Amino acid sequence: MDNLKKFPKLAKNAPEATKAFWAYDKAALADGALPKKYKELMAVAVALTTQCAYCIEIHRKSALEAGATEAELTETIHVAAVLRAGAAITHGMHLLEP
């Protein structure tokens, strides 16, 4: 998580792009047609699938702050796991003869 302390350097070197990224991040995860809690749980599932340790921790914390329960996080883990496994199964079909 120490690498996250380098964000100011990112903003210094590319201020407009960094500002636009954070604005987009804030808008995408805000309450809307979907509540913030659901969006954060989706973010956790995506982070588990992409295996981004930073995103897993950041969105776990945000999901809890948005009212997610440990039971909801647990189900999110299983959704991510089954999707990742499903992708391995379906992509594995490329290995088999027709």
PyMOL CGO cylinders between C-alpha atoms (Angstrom):
from pymol import cmd
from pymol.cgo import CYLINDER

trace = [
    CYLINDER, 0.00, 0.00, 0.00, 3.04, 2.26, 0.32, 0.3, 1, 1, 1, 1, 1, 1,
    CYLINDER, 3.04, 2.26, 0.32, 3.05, 2.75, -3.44, 0.3, 1, 1, 1, 1, 1, 1,
    CYLINDER, 3.05, 2.75, -3.44, -0.24, 4.64, -3.13, 0.3, 1, 1, 1, 1, 1, 1,
    CYLINDER, -0.24, 4.64, -3.13, 1.74, 7.42, -1.44, 0.3, 1, 1, 1, 1, 1, 1,
    CYLINDER, 1.74, 7.42, -1.44, 3.13, 8.20, -4.91, 0.3, 1, 1, 1, 1, 1, 1,
    CYLINDER, 3.13, 8.20, -4.91, -0.20, 9.57, -6.20, 0.3, 1, 1, 1, 1, 1, 1,
    CYLINDER, -0.20, 9.57, -6.20, 0.94, 13.18, -5.69, 0.3, 1, 1, 1, 1, 1, 1,
    CYLINDER, 0.94, 13.18, -5.69, 3.81, 12.50, -8.11, 0.3, 1, 1, 1, 1, 1, 1,
    CYLINDER, 3.81, 12.50, -8.11, 1.33, 11.20, -10.67, 0.3, 1, 1, 1, 1, 1, 1,
    CYLINDER, 1.33, 11.20, -10.67, -0.71, 14.37, -10.28, 0.3, 1, 1, 1, 1, 1, 1,
    CYLINDER, -0.71, 14.37, -10.28, 2.39, 16.53, -10.56, 0.3, 1, 1, 1, 1, 1, 1,
    CYLINDER, 2.39, 16.53, -10.56, 3.57, 14.85, -13.76, 0.3, 1, 1, 1, 1, 1, 1,
    CYLINDER, 3.57, 14.85, -13.76, 0.16, 14.61, -15.45, 0.3, 1, 1, 1, 1, 1, 1,
    CYLINDER, 0.16, 14.61, -15.45, -2.21, 16.96, -13.62, 0.3, 1, 1, 1, 1, 1, 1,
    CYLINDER, -2.21, 16.96, -13.62, -5.06, 17.12, -16.12, 0.3, 1, 1, 1, 1, 1, 1,
    CYLINDER, -5.06, 17.12, -16.12, -5.21, 13.38, -16.76, 0.3, 1, 1, 1, 1, 1, 1,
    CYLINDER, -5.21, 13.38, -16.76, -4.97, 12.62, -13.05, 0.3, 1, 1, 1, 1, 1, 1,
    CYLINDER, -4.97, 12.62, -13.05, -7.69, 15.14, -12.21, 0.3, 1, 1, 1, 1, 1, 1,
    CYLINDER, -7.69, 15.14, -12.21, -9.93, 13.67, -14.92, 0.3, 1, 1, 1, 1, 1, 1,
    CYLINDER, -9.93, 13.67, -14.92, -9.30, 10.12, -13.66, 0.3, 1, 1, 1, 1, 1, 1,
    CYLINDER, -9.30, 10.12, -13.66, -10.30, 10.98, -10.07, 0.3, 1, 1, 1, 1, 1, 1,
    CYLINDER, -10.30, 10.98, -10.07, -13.39, 12.88, -11.25, 0.3, 1, 1, 1, 1, 1, 1,
    CYLINDER, -13.39, 12.88, -11.25, -14.44, 9.88, -13.34, 0.3, 1, 1, 1, 1, 1, 1,
    CYLINDER, -14.44, 9.88, -13.34, -13.74, 7.50, -10.43, 0.3, 1, 1, 1, 1, 1, 1,
    CYLINDER, -13.74, 7.50, -10.43, -15.87, 9.61, -8.10, 0.3, 1, 1, 1, 1, 1, 1,
    CYLINDER, -15.87, 9.61, -8.10, -18.74, 9.90, -10.61, 0.3, 1, 1, 1, 1, 1, 1,
    CYLINDER, -18.74, 9.90, -10.61, -18.73, 6.21, -11.55, 0.3, 1, 1, 1, 1, 1, 1,
    CYLINDER, -18.73, 6.21, -11.55, -18.87, 5.02, -7.93, 0.3, 1, 1, 1, 1, 1, 1,
    CYLINDER, -18.87, 5.02, -7.93, -21.40, 7.57, -6.67, 0.3, 1, 1, 1, 1, 1, 1,
    CYLINDER, -21.40, 7.57, -6.67, -25.01, 6.71, -5.86, 0.3, 1, 1, 1, 1, 1, 1,
    CYLINDER, -25.01, 6.71, -5.86, -27.09, 6.60, -9.01, 0.3, 1, 1, 1, 1, 1, 1,
    CYLINDER, -27.09, 6.60, -9.01, -29.40, 4.03, -10.56, 0.3, 1, 1, 1, 1, 1, 1,
    CYLINDER, -29.40, 4.03, -10.56, -27.29, 1.60, -8.53, 0.3, 1, 1, 1, 1, 1, 1,
    CYLINDER, -27.29, 1.60, -8.53, -26.52, 2.39, -4.89, 0.3, 1, 1, 1, 1, 1, 1,
    CYLINDER, -26.52, 2.39, -4.89, -22.88, 3.06, -3.97, 0.3, 1, 1, 1, 1, 1, 1,
    CYLINDER, -22.88, 3.06, -3.97, -22.80, -0.13, -1.88, 0.3, 1, 1, 1, 1, 1, 1,
    CYLINDER, -22.80, -0.13, -1.88, -23.61, -2.27, -4.94, 0.3, 1, 1, 1, 1, 1, 1,
    CYLINDER, -23.61, -2.27, -4.94, -21.04, -0.43, -7.04, 0.3, 1, 1, 1, 1, 1, 1,
    CYLINDER, -21.04, -0.43, -7.04, -18.38, -1.00, -4.40, 0.3, 1, 1, 1, 1, 1, 1,
    CYLINDER, -18.38, -1.00, -4.40, -19.26, -4.70, -4.21, 0.3, 1, 1, 1, 1, 1, 1,
    CYLINDER, -19.26, -4.70, -4.21, -18.93, -4.87, -8.01, 0.3, 1, 1, 1, 1, 1, 1,
    CYLINDER, -18.93, -4.87, -8.01, -15.57, -3.12, -7.71, 0.3, 1, 1, 1, 1, 1, 1,
    CYLINDER, -15.57, -3.12, -7.71, -14.47, -5.73, -5.16, 0.3, 1, 1, 1, 1, 1, 1,
    CYLINDER, -14.47, -5.73, -5.16, -15.50, -8.54, -7.53, 0.3, 1, 1, 1, 1, 1, 1,
    CYLINDER, -15.50, -8.54, -7.53, -13.61, -6.97, -10.43, 0.3, 1, 1, 1, 1, 1, 1,
    CYLINDER, -13.61, -6.97, -10.43, -10.57, -6.35, -8.23, 0.3, 1, 1, 1, 1, 1, 1,
    CYLINDER, -10.57, -6.35, -8.23, -10.60, -9.99, -7.09, 0.3, 1, 1, 1, 1, 1, 1,
    CYLINDER, -10.60, -9.99, -7.09, -10.83, -11.10, -10.71, 0.3, 1, 1, 1, 1, 1, 1,
    CYLINDER, -10.83, -11.10, -10.71, -8.01, -8.81, -11.89, 0.3, 1, 1, 1, 1, 1, 1,
    CYLINDER, -8.01, -8.81, -11.89, -6.11, -9.58, -8.65, 0.3, 1, 1, 1, 1, 1, 1,
    CYLINDER, -6.11, -9.58, -8.65, -5.27, -5.94, -7.93, 0.3, 1, 1, 1, 1, 1, 1,
    CYLINDER, -5.27, -5.94, -7.93, -4.29, -5.95, -4.25, 0.3, 1, 1, 1, 1, 1, 1,
    CYLINDER, -4.29, -5.95, -4.25, -4.64, -2.19, -4.01, 0.3, 1, 1, 1, 1, 1, 1,
    CYLINDER, -4.64, -2.19, -4.01, -8.14, -2.17, -5.50, 0.3, 1, 1, 1, 1, 1, 1,
    CYLINDER, -8.14, -2.17, -5.50, -9.22, -5.09, -3.34, 0.3, 1, 1, 1, 1, 1, 1,
    CYLINDER, -9.22, -5.09, -3.34, -8.30, -3.23, -0.16, 0.3, 1, 1, 1, 1, 1, 1,
    CYLINDER, -8.30, -3.23, -0.16, -9.56, 0.19, -1.25, 0.3, 1, 1, 1, 1, 1, 1,
    CYLINDER, -9.56, 0.19, -1.25, -12.93, -1.11, -2.44, 0.3, 1, 1, 1, 1, 1, 1,
    CYLINDER, -12.93, -1.11, -2.44, -13.33, -3.51, 0.51, 0.3, 1, 1, 1, 1, 1, 1,
    CYLINDER, -13.33, -3.51, 0.51, -13.02, -0.54, 2.82, 0.3, 1, 1, 1, 1, 1, 1,
    CYLINDER, -13.02, -0.54, 2.82, -15.35, 1.59, 0.68, 0.3, 1, 1, 1, 1, 1, 1,
    CYLINDER, -15.35, 1.59, 0.68, -17.92, -1.22, 0.50, 0.3, 1, 1, 1, 1, 1, 1,
    CYLINDER, -17.92, -1.22, 0.50, -17.94, -1.54, 4.28, 0.3, 1, 1, 1, 1, 1, 1,
    CYLINDER, -17.94, -1.54, 4.28, -18.27, 2.24, 4.65, 0.3, 1, 1, 1, 1, 1, 1,
    CYLINDER, -18.27, 2.24, 4.65, -21.21, 2.11, 2.21, 0.3, 1, 1, 1, 1, 1, 1,
    CYLINDER, -21.21, 2.11, 2.21, -22.94, -0.45, 4.43, 0.3, 1, 1, 1, 1, 1, 1,
    CYLINDER, -22.94, -0.45, 4.43, -21.84, -3.78, 2.99, 0.3, 1, 1, 1, 1, 1, 1,
    CYLINDER, -21.84, -3.78, 2.99, -21.80, -6.69, 5.40, 0.3, 1, 1, 1, 1, 1, 1,
    CYLINDER, -21.80, -6.69, 5.40, -19.26, -9.47, 5.74, 0.3, 1, 1, 1, 1, 1, 1,
    CYLINDER, -19.26, -9.47, 5.74, -21.89, -11.85, 4.34, 0.3, 1, 1, 1, 1, 1, 1,
    CYLINDER, -21.89, -11.85, 4.34, -22.24, -9.64, 1.23, 0.3, 1, 1, 1, 1, 1, 1,
    CYLINDER, -22.24, -9.64, 1.23, -18.45, -9.53, 0.82, 0.3, 1, 1, 1, 1, 1, 1,
    CYLINDER, -18.45, -9.53, 0.82, -18.37, -13.32, 1.14, 0.3, 1, 1, 1, 1, 1, 1,
    CYLINDER, -18.37, -13.32, 1.14, -20.95, -13.75, -1.63, 0.3, 1, 1, 1, 1, 1, 1,
    CYLINDER, -20.95, -13.75, -1.63, -18.99, -11.25, -3.73, 0.3, 1, 1, 1, 1, 1, 1,
    CYLINDER, -18.99, -11.25, -3.73, -15.91, -13.46, -3.32, 0.3, 1, 1, 1, 1, 1, 1,
    CYLINDER, -15.91, -13.46, -3.32, -17.86, -16.43, -4.67, 0.3, 1, 1, 1, 1, 1, 1,
    CYLINDER, -17.86, -16.43, -4.67, -19.25, -14.46, -7.62, 0.3, 1, 1, 1, 1, 1, 1,
    CYLINDER, -19.25, -14.46, -7.62, -15.72, -13.37, -8.58, 0.3, 1, 1, 1, 1, 1, 1,
    CYLINDER, -15.72, -13.37, -8.58, -14.39, -16.91, -8.14, 0.3, 1, 1, 1, 1, 1, 1,
    CYLINDER, -14.39, -16.91, -8.14, -17.05, -18.54, -10.29, 0.3, 1, 1, 1, 1, 1, 1,
    CYLINDER, -17.05, -18.54, -10.29, -16.62, -15.93, -13.05, 0.3, 1, 1, 1, 1, 1, 1,
    CYLINDER, -16.62, -15.93, -13.05, -12.86, -16.41, -13.06, 0.3, 1, 1, 1, 1, 1, 1,
    CYLINDER, -12.86, -16.41, -13.06, -13.27, -20.19, -13.12, 0.3, 1, 1, 1, 1, 1, 1,
    CYLINDER, -13.27, -20.19, -13.12, -15.92, -19.94, -15.82, 0.3, 1, 1, 1, 1, 1, 1,
    CYLINDER, -15.92, -19.94, -15.82, -13.55, -17.96, -18.00, 0.3, 1, 1, 1, 1, 1, 1,
    CYLINDER, -13.55, -17.96, -18.00, -10.89, -20.65, -17.59, 0.3, 1, 1, 1, 1, 1, 1,
    CYLINDER, -10.89, -20.65, -17.59, -13.41, -23.34, -18.57, 0.3, 1, 1, 1, 1, 1, 1,
    CYLINDER, -13.41, -23.34, -18.57, -14.74, -21.50, -21.62, 0.3, 1, 1, 1, 1, 1, 1,
    CYLINDER, -14.74, -21.50, -21.62, -11.31, -20.40, -22.83, 0.3, 1, 1, 1, 1, 1, 1,
    CYLINDER, -11.31, -20.40, -22.83, -10.12, -23.95, -22.25, 0.3, 1, 1, 1, 1, 1, 1,
    CYLINDER, -10.12, -23.95, -22.25, -12.45, -25.07, -25.04, 0.3, 1, 1, 1, 1, 1, 1,
    CYLINDER, -12.45, -25.07, -25.04, -9.83, -23.66, -27.45, 0.3, 1, 1, 1, 1, 1, 1,
    CYLINDER, -9.83, -23.66, -27.45, -7.61, -26.57, -26.46, 0.3, 1, 1, 1, 1, 1, 1,
    CYLINDER, -7.61, -26.57, -26.46, -10.04, -29.24, -27.57, 0.3, 1, 1, 1, 1, 1, 1,
    CYLINDER, -10.04, -29.24, -27.57, -10.54, -30.59, -31.05, 0.3, 1, 1, 1, 1, 1, 1,
    CYLINDER, -10.54, -30.59, -31.05, -13.92, -29.87, -32.67, 0.3, 1, 1, 1, 1, 1, 1,
]
cmd.load_cgo(trace, "trace")
